[in-house]
């Protein structure tokens, strides 16, 4: 995640927070390039609304990536 811009992190945080309510978000037009990059990387899913606007949703793959990162962090420095 170190390669993400501040705007990409903002979009991811928004999607993550709304996922708890089973919702996506419609970004401002200037945020569309960031959302599309995140979609291409698997972090977000694009869903088209009836009004023609794109909404972006947190993906299962994004959740899995966070889970794996947390697992890796929890075992660093342990000696079994």
N, C-alpha and C positions, 0 to 999 in steps of 0.2 A: 504493500500500500504506500510505500515511500514515494513512488513516482506520481502520485495523484496530486493534482492542483488543488488549491483552496476551494475553487468553485466545484470541482468534482467531489471533494469531500463533503461540501455543503449539500450537494444533490444526494449523495449516498446517505448522509445523516437524515435528510428529509424522508427518503424512501424507507429507510430502516424504521424510523419513528412511526410512520403511517402504516407500515406492515402490521403493527400490533393491532390496528383497527381494521385490517384487511382492506386497506385503501392504497391508492397510488396518488401521484400528484401530476399536475399540469404545470410544467416549468414556464418561466418567462421566455419569450423568444430568444433573448441573448444567451440563455442557458442550454438551448437545444444542442449545440455542438458538443458540450460536455456530456449531456445525457446520452447522446448517440455514441460517443466514445465508450462510455460505461456500458451501454447496451452491447456494443461489439465485444467488449471484454467479458460479458456474462454477468455483470453486477446488476443490471437493470433489464427489465422486460418492457417493451413498448406495446401499448394497447391503444388502438384508435377509438376515439369516442364518436358518437353519432354526429357531433357538430364538426367533425373533421380535425379536431385537435388531438395531439398525441399525449397520452398519460404514461407515466413511467412507474414501474412497480419493482420492489425488492424481489430478487429471485431466490430460489432454493439453493442455487449454486453459490450465491453470495453468503447465505446463511451457513452453508457447509464450509466455505472458506474461513469464516470467522470462527466456527467451531474447531476446525483443524488448527488454526493459529492459536487459539486458547489452549488446546491440548498440547501443542508444542511448547508454549510458554510455561505450562505447568510442570513439564518434565525437565526443563533446562536446569542444569546444576545438580540434579539428583544423581545419586549413585546407588545402584541396587546391587 
